[in-house]
Amino acid sequence: MICQDQGESLHKNLKNQITLPKRLLKGFPETDCFDIKIRGDEIILKLVKITINGSTLEGVRKKISSLGLSEKDIEEAVRCTRKEQSRS
């Protein structure tokens, strides 16, 4: 399905997903999350800044890095926690 009106045209795939062109996102580095609103026949995307207890996500990533933790360490911690919770 191709939608054309003004400016950019986007294609919806079989899973009802659209891909935002890289050139549109160049001005928004480090953005992974959008708030979506419907207004009439418009879909509006707003950037969402993710914070955890007042800290930015980047701050959390820096803290994890400073502790020397790897992605595998995090995965193992999650696996152990889930195993303990399943025993309860």
Helices and strands as residue ranges (DSSP letters): E 2-3, E 10-11, H 22-25, E 34-39, E 42-47, E 51-52, E 55-56, H 57-66, H 71-87
